[in-house]
Amino acid sequence: MYIMSTMQINIKEARQRFSELINTVALRKERVIITSRNKPKAVLVSLQDAEALESDAARRARRQMQLEAIKKLRIRLAQKGRGDNSLNILKQLRKERVGDLSNDH
């Protein structure tokens, strides 16, 4: 497992060493925490790290949307008196959907 190192630097020094910090982040995959009055204010990360963070955030957002859709479906099923069997209904819907997808090809 790769352990990424992190360095801290204050804003004034970060301004003076900006090019060096960019290279440190890009080439050595280090993260740089920029501080002001000894409090973290920002983090300088590689493009690869930033893309991974965005990807993780998108995945979490998609999962949250899926959970909301399931919740709404369960509510609709309960209103129709079919809430007790929602898990089996979801399994059946999934089977039908997979069947439809396999018939398309």
Beta strands, then each sheet from edge to edge (+ up, - down):
strand 1: 6-10
strand 2: 31-36
strand 3: 39-44
sheet 1: 1+ 2+ 3-
end
